[in-house]
Amino acid sequence: MNQTVEYEFCIIVPVYNEEDNIARLAGALMEYIGHASVKSCILFVNDGSIDHSLQKISAVCEQNPDAFYIGFDKNNGLSAALKAGIDCVASPYTGYIDADLQTSPEDFEMLLPYREDFEMVTGIRSGRKDSFWKRLSSKIANRIRRMLTHDGIEDTGCPLKVMKTGSAKRIPFFKGMHRFLPALILMQGGKVKQAPVRHFERIAGQSKFHLWNRLFGPLWDCFAYRWMKKRYINYTIKAGNILEKR
């Protein structure tokens, strides 16, 4: 049995070479789910880390019955890690947070109250603690993305999200998909809510993003999104008897 079915909310945490963050990350996550407003669990997705992240994640899961993990045989990227996590989740609601703890799991409480009325609730990072160049490239990338996708999302890169699992499983996944989660929910006809969350400095580990994959990569992916949007198949079944018992 998929153990996440016993929970209302499962938080996906993609991990790639974050061995220096695991102890602090696990402590923050376990503290949060201990008093969360809904019954919650954690699903770590080890994205082919080549440090000791997997061993540390495994140890955390052995010590905490509400923590689970899966792992790739090689690094496949953030979008693949999110897809694998979503594919494995069986709870009604799915969350997403990065392993760097620049957002706090406590702030899921700012998103969860809207979960029933929206297919996705996504954070807007307030008072960002990133470097000037990181903030600038992110601001430019967000502006270009909004211009090309017309999704109206202020901060698509915020790694704090709550989704209805059924909607998340219908997202068409591709490399770079993680930049377009709200837009892809909107493409389904779903509703997206934005809410402010806190932002913190990275204390340990190294950022996996740089100018190319924060600015030029998203620009290229925007054209892939626009191509997909024009050809996306979206339908609603109105009638049928397939579920009727004979």
ROTOR-187922 format. One record per atom (N, C-alpha, C, CB): residue in three letters; chain; x, y, z. Coordinates in steps of 0.05 Angstrom, whole numbers. Glycine has a CB too. Example, Ala and Ser with C-alpha at 12.3 -4.5 7.8 and 13.67 -1.06 7.14 Angstrom:
<atoms>
    aa   ch     east    north       up
   ALA    A      264     -114      156
   ALA    A      246      -90      156
   ALA    A      264      -66      156
   ALA    A      226      -89      181
   SER    A      257      -45      142
   SER    A      273      -21      143
   SER    A      258        1      157
   SER    A      282      -12      114
</atoms>
This chain:
<atoms>
    aa   ch     east    north       up
   MET    A       17      -24        0
   MET    A        0        0        0
   MET    A       18       25        0
   MET    A      -19        0       24
   ASN    A       10       45      -16
   ASN    A       23       70      -16
   ASN    A       17       85       10
   ASN    A       15       88      -41
   GLN    A       37       88       27
   GLN    A       31       98       54
   GLN    A       22      127       55
   GLN    A       56       96       71
   THR    A       27      143       33
   THR    A       18      170       33
   THR    A      -12      173       31
   THR    A       31      185       10
   VAL    A      -27      151       25
   VAL    A      -56      152       23
   VAL    A      -68      157       51
   VAL    A      -67      126       11
   GLU    A      -53      152       72
   GLU    A      -63      155       99
   GLU    A      -62      184      108
   GLU    A      -47      138      118
   TYR    A      -51      202       91
   TYR    A      -48      230       99
   TYR    A      -65      248       81
   TYR    A      -19      238       97
   GLU    A      -72      272       90
   GLU    A      -86      291       74
   GLU    A      -67      307       56
   GLU    A     -103      310       91
   PHE    A      -43      311       66
   PHE    A      -24      329       53
   PHE    A        4      316       53
   PHE    A      -23      356       67
   CYS    A       16      314       29
   CYS    A       43      303       27
   CYS    A       61      325       14
   CYS    A       43      277        9
   ILE    A       83      331       28
   ILE    A      101      352       19
   ILE    A      125      339        4
   ILE    A      111      369       43
   ILE    A      128      346      -21
   ILE    A      150      336      -37
   ILE    A      174      354      -33
   ILE    A      142      335      -68
   VAL    A      197      342      -28
   VAL    A      222      357      -24
   VAL    A      244      346      -43
   VAL    A      231      356        6
   PRO    A      247      358      -66
   PRO    A      269      349      -83
   PRO    A      296      356      -70
   PRO    A      267      363     -111
   VAL    A      315      337      -72
   VAL    A      341      341      -59
   VAL    A      363      334      -79
   VAL    A      344      323      -34
   TYR    A      382      352      -83
   TYR    A      406      347      -99
   TYR    A      430      359      -85
   TYR    A      402      358     -128
   ASN    A      447      342      -75
   ASN    A      472      350      -62
   ASN    A      467      371      -40
   ASN    A      492      361      -83
   GLU    A      451      364      -21
   GLU    A      444      382        1
   GLU    A      452      370       28
   GLU    A      414      388        1
   GLU    A      474      354       29
   GLU    A      481      340       53
   GLU    A      484      359       77
   GLU    A      506      324       49
   ASP    A      493      383       73
   ASP    A      497      402       95
   ASP    A      471      414      105
   ASP    A      516      424       86
   ASN    A      450      410       90
   ASN    A      424      421       97
   ASN    A      405      401      109
   ASN    A      411      434       73
   ILE    A      411      375      106
   ILE    A      391      354      112
   ILE    A      382      355      141
   ILE    A      402      327      105
   ALA    A      400      357      160
   ALA    A      393      357      188
   ALA    A      374      380      195
   ALA    A      418      358      206
   ARG    A      382      404      186
   ARG    A      366      427      192
   ARG    A      339      426      177
   ARG    A      381      453      184
   LEU    A      340      416      152
   LEU    A      315      413      136
   LEU    A      296      393      149
   LEU    A      322      403      108
   ALA    A      306      370      157
   ALA    A      290      350      169
   ALA    A      278      360      196
   ALA    A      306      324      174
   GLY    A      294      374      211
   GLY    A      284      385      236
   GLY    A      261      404      232
   GLY    A      306      399      251
   ALA    A      263      422      212
   ALA    A      242      441      207
   ALA    A      217      427      197
   ALA    A      252      462      186
   LEU    A      220      407      179
   LEU    A      197      393      168
   LEU    A      183      377      189
   LEU    A      206      375      145
   MET    A      198      362      206
   MET    A      185      346      226
   MET    A      172      363      247
   MET    A      206      328      239
   GLU    A      184      386      254
   GLU    A      171      404      273
   GLU    A      144      414      262
   GLU    A      189      427      280
   TYR    A      144      420      236
   TYR    A      120      431      224
   TYR    A       98      410      223
   TYR    A      126      440      196
   ILE    A      103      386      213
   ILE    A       82      367      211
   ILE    A       71      358      238
   ILE    A       91      343      195
   GLY    A       87      363      259
   GLY    A       78      356      286
   GLY    A       55      372      295
   GLY    A      101      359      305
   HIS    A       51      396      283
   HIS    A       29      413      292
   HIS    A       14      425      268
   HIS    A       38      436      310
   ALA    A       18      414      244
   ALA    A        4      423      220
   ALA    A      -26      422      223
   ALA    A       13      408      195
   SER    A      -40      439      208
   SER    A      -70      440      210
   SER    A      -83      416      197
   SER    A      -80      465      198
   VAL    A      -68      401      180
   VAL    A      -78      376      168
   VAL    A      -58      354      172
   VAL    A      -85      380      138
   LYS    A      -66      330      171
   LYS    A      -48      307      175
   LYS    A      -29      306      151
   LYS    A      -63      280      177
   SER    A       -3      309      157
   SER    A       17      313      136
   SER    A       40      293      137
   SER    A       27      341      137
   CYS    A       53      289      114
   CYS    A       77      272      113
   CYS    A       96      285       93
   CYS    A       70      243      104
   ILE    A      120      274       93
   ILE    A      142      285       76
   ILE    A      151      263       56
   ILE    A      166      294       93
   LEU    A      155      271       31
   LEU    A      167      253       11
   LEU    A      192      267       -1
   LEU    A      146      247      -12
   PHE    A      215      257        8
   PHE    A      240      266       -3
   PHE    A      245      253      -31
   PHE    A      264      261       16
   VAL    A      253      268      -50
   VAL    A      261      257      -76
   VAL    A      290      263      -81
   VAL    A      243      269     -100
   ASN    A      307      242      -78
   ASN    A      336      246      -82
   ASN    A      342      246     -112
   ASN    A      352      224      -67
   ASP    A      351      269     -122
   ASP    A      355      272     -151
   ASP    A      383      264     -159
   ASP    A      349      301     -159
   GLY    A      391      239     -152
   GLY    A      417      230     -160
   GLY    A      440      244     -147
   GLY    A      420      232     -190
   SER    A      437      251     -122
   SER    A      459      265     -107
   SER    A      484      249     -107
   SER    A      450      272      -78
   ILE    A      507      263     -109
   ILE    A      533      249     -108
   ILE    A      547      254      -82
   ILE    A      550      257     -132
   ASP    A      534      267      -63
   ASP    A      546      271      -36
   ASP    A      532      251      -18
   ASP    A      542      300      -26
   HIS    A      529      257        7
   HIS    A      517      238       26
   HIS    A      487      245       32
   HIS    A      532      239       52
   SER    A      475      259       14
   SER    A      446      266       18
   SER    A      428      242       21
   SER    A      437      283       -5
   LEU    A      432      222        4
   LEU    A      415      198        5
   LEU    A      417      184       31
   LEU    A      421      179      -18
   GLN    A      441      180       41
   GLN    A      445      166       67
   GLN    A      431      182       89
   GLN    A      475      162       73
   LYS    A      434      208       88
   LYS    A      422      224      110
   LYS    A      391      224      108
   LYS    A      433      252      108
   ILE    A      381      225       83
   ILE    A      352      223       80
   ILE    A      341      197       90
   ILE    A      344      227       50
   SER    A      355      175       83
   SER    A      347      148       92
   SER    A      346      146      122
   SER    A      366      127       80
   ALA    A      366      158      135
   ALA    A      367      158      164
   ALA    A      344      173      176
   ALA    A      394      169      175
   VAL    A      337      196      164
   VAL    A      314      212      174
   VAL    A      289      196      172
   VAL    A      312      238      157
   CYS    A      285      182      150
   CYS    A      261      167      145
   CYS    A      259      142      164
   CYS    A      259      157      116
   GLU    A      281      131      171
   GLU    A      281      109      191
   GLU    A      272      118      218
   GLU    A      309       96      192
   GLN    A      279      143      225
   GLN    A      273      154      251
   GLN    A      245      167      253
   GLN    A      294      173      259
   ASN    A      233      173      230
   ASN    A      207      187      229
   ASN    A      187      172      212
   ASN    A      211      216      219
   PRO    A      166      161      224
   PRO    A      146      146      209
   PRO    A      130      162      189
   PRO    A      128      132      228
   ASP    A      132      189      191
   ASP    A      117      206      173
   ASP    A      134      216      150
   ASP    A      104      229      188
   ALA    A      158      205      147
   ALA    A      176      213      126
   ALA    A      183      190      108
   ALA    A      202      225      138
   PHE    A      183      195       81
   PHE    A      188      174       61
   PHE    A      207      185       41
   PHE    A      161      164       48
   TYR    A      219      167       25
   TYR    A      237      177        4
   TYR    A      237      159      -20
   TYR    A      265      180       15
   ILE    A      243      170      -43
   ILE    A      249      155      -67
   ILE    A      275      168      -78
   ILE    A      225      157      -89
   GLY    A      289      154      -96
   GLY    A      314      164     -106
   GLY    A      320      156     -135
   GLY    A      337      156      -88
   PHE    A      331      174     -150
   PHE    A      339      168     -178
   PHE    A      367      155     -178
   PHE    A      339      193     -195
   ASP    A      373      141     -200
   ASP    A      399      129     -203
   ASP    A      419      150     -214
   ASP    A      398      106     -222
   LYS    A      409      173     -224
   LYS    A      427      194     -233
   LYS    A      411      220     -231
   LYS    A      436      189     -263
   ASN    A      426      242     -235
   ASN    A      413      268     -234
   ASN    A      396      273     -258
   ASN    A      434      291     -231
   ASN    A      370      279     -254
   ASN    A      352      283     -276
   ASN    A      340      311     -277
   ASN    A      329      263     -275
   GLY    A      345      327     -256
   GLY    A      335      355     -256
   GLY    A      310      358     -239
   GLY    A      330      364     -283
   LEU    A      305      383     -232
   LEU    A      283      390     -214
   LEU    A      255      382     -225
   LEU    A      283      419     -208
   SER    A      251      386     -250
   SER    A      224      379     -262
   SER    A      219      349     -260
   SER    A      223      388     -291
   ALA    A      240      333     -265
   ALA    A      237      304     -263
   ALA    A      232      295     -234
   ALA    A      262      289     -274
   ALA    A      246      308     -216
   ALA    A      242      301     -187
   ALA    A      213      308     -179
   ALA    A      262      316     -170
   LEU    A      203      331     -187
   LEU    A      175      338     -181
   LEU    A      156      318     -193
   LEU    A      169      366     -190
   LYS    A      160      311     -218
   LYS    A      142      292     -231
   LYS    A      142      266     -217
   LYS    A      150      288     -261
   ALA    A      165      255     -210
   ALA    A      167      230     -195
   ALA    A      153      232     -169
   ALA    A      196      221     -191
   GLY    A      156      254     -155
   GLY    A      143      257     -129
   GLY    A      113      257     -132
   GLY    A      152      282     -115
   ILE    A      103      273     -151
   ILE    A       74      275     -156
   ILE    A       63      248     -165
   ILE    A       68      296     -178
   ASP    A       78      233     -181
   ASP    A       69      207     -190
   ASP    A       65      188     -166
   ASP    A       89      195     -210
   CYS    A       81      192     -145
   CYS    A       80      174     -122
   CYS    A       60      182     -100
   CYS    A      108      172     -110
   VAL    A       52      207     -100
   VAL    A       35      217      -79
   VAL    A        6      206      -82
   VAL    A       34      248      -79
   ALA    A       -5      197      -60
   ALA    A      -33      187      -60
   ALA    A      -51      202      -42
   ALA    A      -33      157      -53
   SER    A      -41      223      -29
   SER    A      -57      240      -12
   SER    A      -74      260      -29
   SER    A      -39      256        9
   PRO    A      -95      271      -18
   PRO    A     -112      289      -34
   PRO    A      -98      315      -42
   PRO    A     -137      296      -18
   TYR    A      -78      323      -25
   TYR    A      -64      348      -31
   TYR    A      -34      344      -31
   TYR    A      -72      370      -10
   THR    A      -21      357      -49
   THR    A        8      355      -52
   THR    A       21      382      -47
   THR    A       16      344      -80
   GLY    A       43      382      -32
   GLY    A       58      407      -28
   GLY    A       86      405      -41
   GLY    A       61      413        1
   TYR    A       99      427      -44
   TYR    A      126      428      -55
   TYR    A      142      449      -40
   TYR    A      125      434      -86
   ILE    A      166      442      -32
   ILE    A      184      461      -19
   ILE    A      212      453      -27
   ILE    A      181      462       12
   ASP    A      230      472      -31
   ASP    A      258      466      -37
   ASP    A      273      458      -12
   ASP    A      272      490      -51
   ALA    A      295      444      -16
   ALA    A      311      434        6
   ALA    A      329      455       19
   ALA    A      328      411       -3
   ASP    A      331      479        6
   ASP    A      350      499       16
   ASP    A      339      515       40
   ASP    A      357      518       -6
   LEU    A      314      511       46
   LEU    A      301      525       69
   LEU    A      301      555       66
   LEU    A      314      517       95
   GLN    A      301      565       42
   GLN    A      298      594       38
   GLN    A      268      601       41
   GLN    A      308      602       11
   THR    A      251      581       40
   THR    A      223      585       49
   THR    A      219      566       73
   THR    A      203      580       26
   SER    A      199      572       89
   SER    A      195      556      113
   SER    A      170      538      110
   SER    A      192      574      138
   PRO    A      172      513      119
   PRO    A      148      496      118
   PRO    A      125      507      135
   PRO    A      155      468      128
   GLU    A      132      523      155
   GLU    A      111      535      172
   GLU    A       92      552      155
   GLU    A      123      552      194
   ASP    A      102      563      132
   ASP    A       85      580      116
   ASP    A       66      565       98
   ASP    A      103      597       99
   PHE    A       67      538       99
   PHE    A       45      523       86
   PHE    A       18      530       99
   PHE    A       50      493       88
   GLU    A       19      539      124
   GLU    A       -5      547      138
   GLU    A      -18      572      126
   GLU    A        0      551      167
   MET    A       -2      587      110
   MET    A      -13      611       96
   MET    A      -26      603       70
   MET    A        9      631       91
   LEU    A      -20      578       61
   LEU    A      -31      569       35
   LEU    A      -54      549       38
   LEU    A       -9      557       19
   LEU    A      -52      532       58
   LEU    A      -71      510       62
   LEU    A     -100      519       65
   LEU    A      -63      494       85
   PRO    A     -106      542       78
   PRO    A     -134      550       80
   PRO    A     -149      553       54
   PRO    A     -135      575       96
   TYR    A     -134      557       32
   TYR    A     -146      561        6
   TYR    A     -148      536      -11
   TYR    A     -131      583      -10
   ARG    A     -139      513        0
   ARG    A     -135      489      -16
   ARG    A     -160      478      -29
   ARG    A     -122      468        0
   GLU    A     -183      481      -16
   GLU    A     -208      470      -26
   GLU    A     -219      485      -49
   GLU    A     -228      468       -4
   ASP    A     -213      511      -50
   ASP    A     -225      529      -71
   ASP    A     -208      533      -95
   ASP    A     -232      555      -59
   PHE    A     -182      525      -93
   PHE    A     -164      529     -115
   PHE    A     -148      504     -121
   PHE    A     -144      552     -109
   GLU    A     -143      499     -147
   GLU    A     -127      476     -155
   GLU    A      -98      479     -146
   GLU    A     -128      471     -185
   MET    A      -89      504     -144
   MET    A      -61      509     -134
   MET    A      -62      535     -118
   MET    A      -42      512     -158
   VAL    A      -46      534      -96
   VAL    A      -40      558      -81
   VAL    A      -10      561      -81
   VAL    A      -52      557      -51
   THR    A        0      584      -90
   THR    A       28      588      -93
   THR    A       37      613      -78
   THR    A       36      590     -122
   GLY    A       61      612      -67
   GLY    A       72      633      -51
   GLY    A       83      656      -68
   GLY    A       93      623      -32
   ILE    A       84      679      -56
   ILE    A       99      702      -67
   ILE    A      120      709      -46
   ILE    A       80      727      -73
   ARG    A      145      707      -53
   ARG    A      166      712      -33
   ARG    A      168      741      -26
   ARG    A      193      702      -43
   SER    A      165      747        0
   SER    A      166      775       10
   SER    A      194      781       21
   SER    A      144      780       32
   GLY    A      204      804       15
   GLY    A      230      812       26
   GLY    A      252      793       19
   GLY    A      229      816       55
   ARG    A      255      787       -7
   ARG    A      274      766      -15
   ARG    A      303      772       -5
   ARG    A      274      763      -45
   LYS    A      316      751        4
   LYS    A      343      754       16
   LYS    A      365      745       -4
   LYS    A      345      737       41
   ASP    A      358      743      -29
   ASP    A      378      735      -49
   ASP    A      396      759      -57
   ASP    A      364      724      -75
   SER    A      417      753      -71
   SER    A      435      773      -81
   SER    A      421      791     -101
   SER    A      461      761      -93
   PHE    A      433      815     -106
   PHE    A      421      834     -125
   PHE    A      419      821     -153
   PHE    A      439      859     -127
   TRP    A      439      807     -162
   TRP    A      439      796     -189
   TRP    A      418      773     -191
   TRP    A      466      785     -197
   LYS    A      415      758     -170
   LYS    A      395      736     -170
   LYS    A      367      748     -170
   LYS    A      399      718     -145
   ARG    A      362      769     -155
   ARG    A      336      782     -155
   ARG    A      330      794     -182
   ARG    A      334      803     -133
   LEU    A      351      807     -194
   LEU    A      347      820     -219
   LEU    A      341      800     -241
   LEU    A      372      836     -227
   SER    A      356      779     -243
   SER    A      351      759     -264
   SER    A      324      746     -260
   SER    A      373      737     -264
   SER    A      316      741     -235
   SER    A      290      729     -230
   SER    A      268      748     -238
   SER    A      288      722     -200
   LYS    A      272      774     -232
   LYS    A      251      794     -239
   LYS    A      248      796     -269
   LYS    A      259      821     -228
   ILE    A      270      796     -284
   ILE    A      269      797     -313
   ILE    A      255      772     -324
   ILE    A      297      800     -325
   ALA    A      263      749     -314
   ALA    A      252      723     -323
   ALA    A      222      722     -318
   ALA    A      266      699     -310
   ASN    A      213      732     -294
   ASN    A      185      732     -288
   ASN    A      169      750     -307
   ASN    A      180      741     -259
   ARG    A      181      773     -313
   ARG    A      168      792     -330
   ARG    A      164      781     -359
   ARG    A      183      819     -331
   ILE    A      186      768     -369
   ILE    A      184      756     -395
   ILE    A      164      734     -396
   ILE    A      212      746     -404
   ARG    A      164      717     -375
   ARG    A      145      694     -373
   ARG    A      117      704     -373
   ARG    A      151      677     -349
   ARG    A      111      725     -356
   ARG    A       83      735     -355
   ARG    A       75      746     -382
   ARG    A       81      757     -333
   MET    A       93      759     -396
   MET    A       87      771     -422
   MET    A       80      750     -442
   MET    A      110      788     -432
   LEU    A       94      727     -441
   LEU    A       90      706     -461
   LEU    A       68      686     -453
   LEU    A      115      691     -465
   THR    A       63      682     -427
   THR    A       43      663     -419
   THR    A       17      675     -410
   THR    A       54      646     -396
   HIS    A       18      701     -402
   HIS    A       -6      715     -393
   HIS    A      -19      701     -369
   HIS    A      -26      718     -415
   ASP    A       -2      690     -351
   ASP    A      -13      675     -329
   ASP    A      -18      692     -304
   ASP    A        6      652     -321
   GLY    A       -7      717     -304
   GLY    A      -12      735     -282
   GLY    A        1      728     -256
   GLY    A      -41      737     -278
   ILE    A       20      709     -256
   ILE    A       33      700     -232
   ILE    A       57      717     -226
   ILE    A       41      670     -234
   GLU    A       58      728     -202
   GLU    A       79      747     -194
   GLU    A      106      733     -190
   GLU    A       71      762     -169
   ASP    A      106      709     -178
   ASP    A      131      696     -170
   ASP    A      129      666     -175
   ASP    A      137      702     -140
   THR    A      130      658     -200
   THR    A      127      630     -207
   THR    A      150      613     -195
   THR    A      126      627     -237
   GLY    A      173      626     -189
   GLY    A      196      611     -179
   GLY    A      194      606     -149
   GLY    A      221      626     -184
   CYS    A      174      616     -136
   CYS    A      172      611     -107
   CYS    A      168      581     -103
   CYS    A      148      627      -95
   PRO    A      185      568      -87
   PRO    A      184      539      -84
   PRO    A      166      530      -61
   PRO    A      211      527      -79
   LEU    A      144      544      -57
   LEU    A      125      537      -36
   LEU    A       97      537      -49
   LEU    A      126      557      -12
   LYS    A       87      512      -53
   LYS    A       62      509      -67
   LYS    A       45      487      -55
   LYS    A       67      503      -97
   VAL    A       19      490      -57
   VAL    A       -1      469      -49
   VAL    A      -18      464      -73
   VAL    A      -18      478      -24
   MET    A      -21      439      -80
   MET    A      -37      432     -104
   MET    A      -57      409      -97
   MET    A      -19      423     -127
   LYS    A      -80      409     -110
   LYS    A      -97      386     -109
   LYS    A      -82      364     -125
   LYS    A     -125      392     -121
   THR    A      -79      341     -113
   THR    A      -63      320     -125
   THR    A      -73      311     -152
   THR    A      -61      296     -107
   GLY    A      -99      310     -155
   GLY    A     -111      302     -181
   GLY    A     -103      321     -203
   GLY    A     -141      300     -179
   SER    A     -103      347     -197
   SER    A      -95      367     -217
   SER    A      -65      365     -223
   SER    A     -102      395     -207
   ALA    A      -49      361     -202
   ALA    A      -20      359     -205
   ALA    A      -13      335     -223
   ALA    A       -7      356     -178
   LYS    A      -27      313     -220
   LYS    A      -21      290     -237
   LYS    A      -29      294     -266
   LYS    A      -36      266     -225
   ARG    A      -45      313     -272
   ARG    A      -53      319     -300
   ARG    A      -35      339     -313
   ARG    A      -82      328     -301
   ILE    A      -16      350     -299
   ILE    A        3      370     -310
   ILE    A       20      356     -332
   ILE    A       21      382     -288
   PRO    A       21      368     -356
   PRO    A       39      357     -376
   PRO    A       68      364     -369
   PRO    A       32      368     -405
   PHE    A       84      344     -364
   PHE    A      111      349     -354
   PHE    A      131      349     -377
   PHE    A      119      328     -334
   PHE    A      151      367     -374
   PHE    A      173      369     -393
   PHE    A      196      382     -378
   PHE    A      166      385     -419
   LYS    A      221      381     -388
   LYS    A      243      394     -375
   LYS    A      238      424     -373
   LYS    A      269      388     -391
   GLY    A      242      435     -349
   GLY    A      236      463     -345
   GLY    A      208      468     -335
   GLY    A      241      479     -370
   MET    A      192      446     -333
   MET    A      164      448     -325
   MET    A      160      463     -298
   MET    A      152      421     -323
   HIS    A      180      460     -280
   HIS    A      177      471     -253
   HIS    A      173      501     -254
   HIS    A      200      464     -236
   ARG    A      181      514     -275
   ARG    A      178      543     -278
   ARG    A      150      551     -286
   ARG    A      198      554     -298
   PHE    A      134      531     -294
   PHE    A      107      538     -305
   PHE    A       84      524     -291
   PHE    A      107      530     -334
   LEU    A       89      515     -266
   LEU    A       68      500     -252
   LEU    A       41      515     -251
   LEU    A       77      494     -224
   PRO    A       41      541     -243
   PRO    A       15      555     -242
   PRO    A        3      558     -270
   PRO    A       19      583     -230
   ALA    A       20      564     -290
   ALA    A        9      567     -318
   ALA    A       -2      541     -328
   ALA    A       32      577     -336
   LEU    A       10      518     -321
   LEU    A        1      492     -330
   LEU    A      -25      484     -316
   LEU    A       22      471     -326
   ILE    A      -29      493     -291
   ILE    A      -54      489     -277
   ILE    A      -76      506     -291
   ILE    A      -52      496     -247
   LEU    A      -70      531     -297
   LEU    A      -89      548     -310
   LEU    A      -96      537     -338
   LEU    A      -77      577     -313
   MET    A      -77      525     -351
   MET    A      -82      513     -377
   MET    A     -103      491     -376
   MET    A      -57      502     -390
   GLN    A     -105      477     -353
   GLN    A     -125      457     -349
   GLN    A     -153      468     -344
   GLN    A     -118      439     -325
   GLY    A     -154      495     -339
   GLY    A     -179      507     -331
   GLY    A     -181      509     -300
   GLY    A     -203      492     -341
   GLY    A     -159      503     -286
   GLY    A     -159      505     -257
   GLY    A     -155      534     -248
   GLY    A     -137      487     -246
   LYS    A     -159      538     -222
   LYS    A     -156      564     -209
   LYS    A     -131      564     -192
   LYS    A     -181      571     -193
   VAL    A     -117      587     -192
   VAL    A      -93      590     -177
   VAL    A      -95      615     -158
   VAL    A      -68      593     -196
   LYS    A      -87      611     -134
   LYS    A      -87      632     -114
   LYS    A      -58      639     -106
   LYS    A     -104      624      -88
   GLN    A      -52      664     -103
   GLN    A      -26      673      -94
   GLN    A      -27      684      -66
   GLN    A      -13      693     -114
   ALA    A       -7      678      -50
   ALA    A       -7      688      -22
   ALA    A       21      694      -14
   ALA    A      -20      667       -3
   PRO    A       26      715        2
   PRO    A       54      722       10
   PRO    A       65      702       30
   PRO    A       54      750       22
   VAL    A       91      696       27
   VAL    A      105      678       46
   VAL    A      132      691       52
   VAL    A      109      649       34
   ARG    A      145      682       73
   ARG    A      171      693       80
   ARG    A      193      682       63
   ARG    A      176      689      110
   HIS    A      216      696       63
   HIS    A      239      686       49
   HIS    A      264      690       66
   HIS    A      242      701       22
   PHE    A      283      671       65
   PHE    A      306      672       82
   PHE    A      332      668       66
   PHE    A      304      650      103
   GLU    A      354      675       77
   GLU    A      380      670       65
   GLU    A      386      640       65
   GLU    A      402      686       79
   ARG    A      401      632       44
   ARG    A      411      604       44
   ARG    A      435      603       63
   ARG    A      420      595       15
   ILE    A      433      584       83
   ILE    A      454      582      103
   ILE    A      475      561       95
   ILE    A      441      574      130
   ALA    A      467      540       83
   ALA    A      486      518       75
   ALA    A      481      509       47
   ALA    A      483      494       95
   GLY    A      501      496       35
   GLY    A      498      485        8
   GLY    A      501      506      -13
   GLY    A      471      471        5
   GLN    A      499      498      -38
   GLN    A      503      516      -60
   GLN    A      478      517      -78
   GLN    A      527      508      -77
   SER    A      472      540      -88
   SER    A      449      543     -106
   SER    A      455      527     -132
   SER    A      443      573     -112
   LYS    A      434      514     -143
   LYS    A      437      499     -167
   LYS    A      430      516     -192
   LYS    A      420      474     -166
   PHE    A      424      541     -188
   PHE    A      415      558     -210
   PHE    A      435      581     -214
   PHE    A      387      569     -204
   HIS    A      438      589     -239
   HIS    A      456      610     -247
   HIS    A      442      626     -269
   HIS    A      483      599     -257
   LEU    A      457      645     -281
   LEU    A      444      664     -300
   LEU    A      431      649     -323
   LEU    A      465      683     -311
   TRP    A      444      628     -333
   TRP    A      433      614     -357
   TRP    A      406      601     -350
   TRP    A      453      593     -367
   ASN    A      406      584     -328
   ASN    A      381      570     -323
   ASN    A      361      586     -308
   ASN    A      387      545     -308
   ARG    A      367      610     -300
   ARG    A      348      628     -287
   ARG    A      336      648     -307
   ARG    A      360      642     -264
   LEU    A      351      655     -328
   LEU    A      342      675     -346
   LEU    A      338      665     -374
   LEU    A      361      698     -346
   PHE    A      359      654     -386
   PHE    A      357      646     -414
   PHE    A      342      619     -417
   PHE    A      385      643     -426
   GLY    A      345      601     -398
   GLY    A      330      576     -399
   GLY    A      300      580     -399
   GLY    A      338      558     -376
   PRO    A      290      596     -379
   PRO    A      261      601     -379
   PRO    A      250      614     -404
   PRO    A      255      618     -355
   LEU    A      266      632     -417
   LEU    A      257      644     -442
   LEU    A      253      623     -463
   LEU    A      278      665     -451
   TRP    A      271      605     -466
   TRP    A      268      583     -486
   TRP    A      244      566     -479
   TRP    A      294      566     -487
   ASP    A      240      560     -453
   ASP    A      218      543     -445
   ASP    A      191      557     -449
   ASP    A      221      535     -415
   CYS    A      190      583     -448
   CYS    A      165      598     -453
   CYS    A      154      591     -481
   CYS    A      170      628     -451
   PHE    A      172      589     -500
   PHE    A      162      582     -527
   PHE    A      151      553     -528
   PHE    A      185      586     -548
   ALA    A      164      536     -513
   ALA    A      154      508     -511
   ALA    A      126      508     -499
   ALA    A      173      490     -496
   TYR    A      123      524     -478
   TYR    A       96      526     -465
   TYR    A       75      537     -484
   TYR    A       98      544     -440
   ARG    A       82      558     -499
   ARG    A       62      569     -517
   ARG    A       55      550     -539
   ARG    A       73      595     -530
   TRP    A       74      534     -549
   TRP    A       68      513     -569
   TRP    A       49      492     -557
   TRP    A       94      499     -578
   MET    A       55      484     -532
   MET    A       38      464     -519
   MET    A       10      474     -514
   MET    A       51      455     -493
   LYS    A        8      499     -505
   LYS    A      -18      510     -499
   LYS    A      -37      510     -523
   LYS    A      -15      539     -488
   LYS    A      -26      516     -546
   LYS    A      -43      516     -570
   LYS    A      -53      488     -577
   LYS    A      -27      528     -594
   ARG    A      -38      467     -569
   ARG    A      -45      440     -577
   ARG    A      -54      423     -553
   ARG    A      -20      427     -589
   TYR    A      -58      435     -530
   TYR    A      -65      420     -506
   TYR    A      -94      410     -509
   TYR    A      -63      438     -481
   ILE    A      -98      384     -502
   ILE    A     -125      372     -503
   ILE    A     -137      374     -476
   ILE    A     -123      342     -512
   ASN    A     -160      389     -474
   ASN    A     -173      393     -448
   ASN    A     -203      387     -453
   ASN    A     -169      422     -438
   TYR    A     -214      369     -437
   TYR    A     -242      362     -441
   TYR    A     -255      355     -414
   TYR    A     -244      338     -460
   THR    A     -281      356     -414
   THR    A     -297      348     -391
   THR    A     -318      328     -399
   THR    A     -311      373     -378
   ILE    A     -318      304     -386
   ILE    A     -338      284     -393
   ILE    A     -364      291     -380
   ILE    A     -328      256     -383
   LYS    A     -385      292     -397
   LYS    A     -412      301     -387
   LYS    A     -429      278     -379
   LYS    A     -425      317     -409
   ALA    A     -427      255     -393
   ALA    A     -444      233     -387
   ALA    A     -430      206     -394
   ALA    A     -471      235     -403
   GLY    A     -441      184     -383
   GLY    A     -430      158     -389
   GLY    A     -440      138     -368
   GLY    A     -399      158     -390
   ASN    A     -436      113     -373
   ASN    A     -445       92     -354
   ASN    A     -422       73     -346
   ASN    A     -468       76     -367
   ILE    A     -398       81     -350
   ILE    A     -375       63     -345
   ILE    A     -372       57     -316
   ILE    A     -349       76     -355
   LEU    A     -382       74     -298
   LEU    A     -380       70     -269
   LEU    A     -404       56     -257
   LEU    A     -375       96     -255
   GLU    A     -425       51     -274
   GLU    A     -449       39     -264
   GLU    A     -444        9     -260
   GLU    A     -473       43     -282
   LYS    A     -455       -2     -238
   LYS    A     -454      -31     -233
   LYS    A     -475      -46     -248
   LYS    A     -456      -36     -202
   ARG    A     -468      -69     -258
   ARG    A     -488      -85     -272
   ARG    A     -504     -102     -252
   ARG    A     -474     -104     -292
</atoms>
